[in-house]
């Protein structure tokens, strides 16, 4: 199997990232692995998609740290490949992580991935589905029963009205954002409310959500693959994320700690309610952020925490991802004409 992993930049990747562990797992099995930066695609006159890709050295690696070090060193080869010849293209880049000067890069992977579909490459998650799910407004397309009350606006007056309607306390965040950037808990007596709202609105539209008191105890990052909860032997791919006493955000990127999660009926119900839409949109691998019985966010681009979930449960959930990719390639080998990309994404 030939598999390409699209990332923002190789230099900004880390050894502990899920993408690194997926690439290493595939490399260990003898698959051809490539890293492709969002700036490295090209469409040639031959109407084929190409890319200047990084390829790990053709030797064995035991640890993600040594594999990652080799990927970022001159030892890693860089060659111009034909993306259309890949079996799988994994879109693991984070559009929200691109700065204002790189606005062109936010849709590049989706657009080139869409072109690669023409030649039978399996692109995950499905690029058309990703275009619908490119910001937090995607959550609003799911039933009210599983999501918090919210408003999306660029009006400071609307946000203040929502604060009053919610009894004086809300969560405010950018509609397009990730990693806990510019996420605030706002109370009605907050002296800097105007400055906070202004700061969030500089990123575009704002998402104001009802505050759930249970969020003070953290949230659960729950992974779904092929539209269903990832689990093996009764153990689920999930982590409990807890922020510090002074920090409302539980994201691991801002110092959150992780702990083990036991499955409950609320999580199963949420997963079942949203499953049809995820399957329809070709969302192969997603991370759900859950507080009690409410779904706070759906992470569709490069949800982190899968490696941590595996360590907590002594299970390689990353290997389960590679298993699923191998199965999809095998299905297409039998009869490629039967499936759309969105269908194969969650098969």
C-alpha positions in Angstrom: 0.0 0.0 0.0 1.2 3.5 -0.9 0.0 6.1 1.6 0.5 9.8 1.8 0.0 11.9 5.0 -0.8 15.6 4.3 0.5 17.9 7.1 0.8 21.7 7.4 4.6 21.5 7.5 6.9 18.6 8.4 8.9 21.0 10.7 5.9 21.6 12.8 5.0 18.0 13.4 6.0 16.2 16.6 7.1 12.7 17.6 4.0 12.2 19.8 1.4 13.2 17.2 -1.0 10.6 16.0 0.1 11.2 12.4 3.7 10.2 13.3 2.5 7.0 14.9 0.2 6.2 12.0 3.1 6.7 9.5 5.4 4.6 11.6 2.8 1.8 11.9 2.4 1.8 8.2 6.2 1.9 7.6 6.7 -1.1 9.9 4.3 -3.1 7.8 6.3 -2.5 4.7 3.9 0.1 3.2 5.4 3.1 1.2 4.9 6.2 3.4 5.1 9.8 2.3 4.7 13.1 4.1 3.2 15.9 1.9 3.1 19.5 3.0 0.1 21.6 1.9 2.4 23.8 -0.1 4.0 20.9 -2.0 1.1 19.9 -4.4 1.2 20.6 -8.1 -1.3 19.9 -11.0 0.7 19.3 -14.2 -0.4 19.6 -17.9 -0.8 15.8 -17.8 -3.8 16.5 -15.5 -2.2 14.4 -12.8 -1.7 15.6 -9.2 2.0 15.6 -8.1 3.8 16.5 -4.9 7.2 17.1 -3.5 7.0 14.5 -0.8 9.2 13.5 2.2 9.9 9.8 2.4 11.4 8.0 5.5 14.6 6.1 5.1 14.3 2.5 4.0 15.3 1.0 7.4 13.5 -0.2 10.5 12.5 2.0 13.4 11.4 0.8 16.8 10.3 4.1 18.3 8.3 7.1 17.1 11.1 9.4 18.3 13.8 7.9 16.1 11.3 7.7 13.1 10.4 11.3 13.6 14.0 12.4 13.9 14.8 10.7 10.7 11.8 12.3 8.9 13.0 15.8 9.8 16.7 15.1 9.0 18.5 15.2 5.6 18.3 11.4 5.9 14.7 11.7 4.8 14.5 11.6 1.0 12.4 14.2 -0.8 11.1 13.2 -4.2 8.4 14.4 -6.6 5.7 11.8 -6.6 2.5 11.3 -8.5 -0.2 11.6 -5.9 -2.7 9.9 -8.2 -0.6 6.7 -7.9 -1.2 6.5 -4.1 -3.7 4.1 -2.6 -4.6 6.3 0.3 -4.2 10.1 0.9 -4.8 11.0 4.6 -5.6 14.7 5.1 -4.0 15.2 8.5 -3.4 19.0 8.1 -5.0 21.5 10.4 -6.4 24.5 8.4 -7.0 26.5 11.6 -3.3 26.2 12.3 -2.4 28.3 9.2 -1.7 32.0 9.8 -3.4 34.9 8.0 -0.6 35.0 5.4 -1.3 31.4 4.6 -5.1 31.6 4.0 -4.5 30.0 0.6 -3.4 26.8 2.4 -6.6 26.2 4.3 -8.4 24.6 1.4 -5.4 23.4 -0.6 -5.3 19.8 0.7 -9.1 19.4 0.2 -8.9 20.8 -3.3 -5.9 18.7 -4.5 -7.4 15.7 -2.7 -10.6 16.1 -4.6 -8.7 16.0 -7.8 -6.9 12.8 -6.7 -10.3 11.2 -6.4 -10.6 11.1 -10.2 -7.9 8.5 -10.4 -9.2 6.3 -7.6 -7.2 7.4 -4.7 -8.9 6.9 -1.3 -8.9 10.3 0.3 -9.7 10.5 4.0 -11.6 12.2 5.4 -13.6 12.7 2.3 -12.7 16.2 0.9 -16.3 17.1 0.1 -17.4 16.2 3.6 -14.5 18.2 5.0 -15.6 21.3 3.1 -18.9 21.0 5.0 -17.2 20.4 8.3 -14.4 23.0 8.0 -15.4 25.0 11.1 -17.5 24.6 14.3 -20.7 25.4 12.5 -20.7 21.7 11.4 -21.9 20.9 14.9 -25.1 23.0 14.4 -26.2 20.5 11.7 -26.7 17.8 14.3 -29.8 17.3 16.5 -30.3 19.8 19.3 -30.6 16.9 21.8 -26.8 16.2 21.6 -25.4 19.7 21.5 -25.3 22.8 23.8 -27.4 25.9 23.2 -25.4 28.3 21.1 -25.4 31.3 18.9 -23.0 32.2 16.0 -22.5 35.9 15.3 -20.1 38.8 14.7 -22.2 41.1 16.8 -21.0 42.0 20.3 -24.6 42.9 21.2 -25.8 39.4 20.2 -23.1 37.9 22.4 -24.1 40.0 25.4 -27.7 39.2 24.9 -26.8 35.5 24.9 -24.9 35.9 28.1 -28.0 37.4 29.7 -30.2 34.7 28.3 -27.9 32.0 29.7 -28.0 33.4 33.2 -24.7 35.2 33.0 -22.2 32.6 32.0 -21.1 31.3 28.6 -18.2 29.8 26.6 -17.0 32.0 23.8 -14.6 30.8 21.0 -13.8 31.5 17.4 -15.9 29.7 14.9 -12.8 28.7 13.0 -10.2 27.6 15.5 -8.4 24.7 17.1 -6.2 23.8 20.0 -8.1 25.9 22.5 -7.0 29.2 20.9 -9.0 32.2 22.1 -11.5 30.1 24.2 -13.0 32.1 27.1 -15.4 31.5 30.0 -17.3 34.8 30.2 -19.5 35.8 33.3 -21.9 38.7 33.4 -19.7 40.5 35.9 -16.5 40.1 33.8 -14.9 43.6 33.7 -13.1 42.9 30.5 -16.1 41.5 28.6 -15.8 44.0 25.7 -12.1 43.3 25.2 -12.6 39.5 25.3 -15.4 39.7 22.7 -13.3 42.0 20.5 -10.4 39.6 20.7 -12.5 36.6 19.6 -14.2 38.6 16.8 -10.8 39.4 15.3 -10.7 35.8 14.2 -14.1 36.2 12.3 -17.4 34.7 13.5 -17.7 33.8 17.1 -19.4 30.7 18.6 -21.1 31.3 22.0 -22.2 28.2 23.8 -24.1 27.5 27.0 -21.8 26.8 29.9 -22.0 23.3 31.3 -20.8 23.2 35.0 -19.5 19.7 34.4 -16.9 21.1 32.1 -15.0 22.3 35.1 -14.1 18.6 35.5 -12.8 18.4 32.0 -14.1 16.7 28.9 -13.8 13.4 27.0 -12.2 13.1 23.6 -13.9 10.1 22.0 -12.8 8.7 18.7 -15.1 7.3 16.0 -13.8 5.4 13.0 -16.0 4.3 10.1 -18.9 6.1 11.9 -18.6 4.0 15.1 -16.8 4.2 18.4 -13.3 2.8 18.2 -13.1 -0.1 20.7 -11.4 -3.4 21.2 -12.1 -5.9 23.9 -14.4 -3.6 25.7 -11.8 -0.8 25.8 -12.6 2.4 24.0 -10.4 4.9 22.2 -11.1 7.9 24.5 -9.3 10.1 26.9 -10.5 12.3 29.8 -8.9 15.7 29.5 -8.6 17.9 32.6 -7.3 21.4 32.7 -5.7 23.1 35.7 -7.7 24.9 38.4 -7.0 28.2 36.6 -7.6 27.0 33.1 -11.1 26.3 31.5 -9.5 24.7 28.5 -8.7 21.0 28.7 -6.8 20.7 25.4 -3.5 18.8 25.7 -1.9 21.6 23.7 -2.4 24.0 26.5 -1.3 21.7 29.3 -4.3 19.5 29.9 -3.7 16.2 31.6 -5.3 12.9 30.4 -6.9 10.0 32.1 -8.8 6.8 31.3 -12.4 6.8 30.3 -15.2 4.2 31.0 -17.9 4.0 28.4 -21.4 5.2 29.4 -24.8 5.3 27.7 -24.6 9.1 27.0 -21.5 8.6 24.9 -23.0 5.7 23.0 -26.2 7.7 22.4 -24.3 10.7 21.1 -22.3 8.5 18.7 -25.4 6.8 17.4 -27.3 10.0 16.9 -24.6 11.6 14.8 -23.4 8.5 13.0 -25.7 8.8 10.0 -24.4 12.3 9.1 -20.8 11.3 9.6 -21.2 8.3 7.3 -23.0 10.4 4.7 -20.2 12.9 4.8 -17.4 10.3 4.6 -15.9 11.0 7.9 -13.5 8.1 8.4 -11.8 9.2 11.6 -13.1 12.0 14.0 -12.6 13.1 17.5 -15.7 14.1 19.6 -15.3 16.4 22.5 -18.0 15.5 25.0 -19.2 17.0 28.3 -21.7 14.8 30.1 -24.5 14.2 27.5 -23.5 17.1 25.2 -21.2 17.2 22.2 -19.1 20.3 22.3 -17.0 19.9 19.2 -16.4 17.5 16.3 -12.8 17.4 15.2 -12.5 16.2 11.6 -9.1 17.2 10.4 -6.3 15.9 12.6 -7.8 15.0 16.0 -5.1 14.3 18.6 -5.1 12.0 21.6 -5.3 8.6 19.8 -1.9 7.6 20.9 -2.6 8.6 24.5 -5.9 6.6 24.4 -3.9 3.5 23.3 -1.3 3.9 26.1 -4.0 4.2 28.7 -5.7 1.0 27.5 -2.5 -0.9 26.4 -4.0 -1.1 22.9 -2.6 0.3 19.7 -5.6 2.1 18.3 -3.2 3.5 15.7 -2.7 0.0 14.3 -6.5 -0.3 14.1 -6.5 2.7 11.8 -3.9 1.0 9.5 -5.9 -2.2 9.6 -8.9 -0.3 8.4 -7.0 1.4 5.6 -5.7 -2.0 4.4 -9.2 -3.3 4.3 -10.5 -0.4 2.3 -7.7 -0.8 -0.3 -8.6 -4.6 -0.5 -12.3 -3.8 -1.0 -11.5 -1.4 -3.9 -9.2 -4.1 -5.4 -12.2 -6.4 -5.7 -14.5 -3.8 -7.4 -13.6 -0.2 -7.4 -16.6 0.8 -9.5 -19.1 0.0 -6.7 -18.1 2.7 -4.3 -17.9 6.5 -4.1 -15.1 7.9 -2.0 -17.5 8.9 0.8 -18.8 5.3 0.9 -15.4 3.7 1.0 -14.4 6.2 3.7 -16.7 4.7 6.3 -17.0 1.1 4.9 
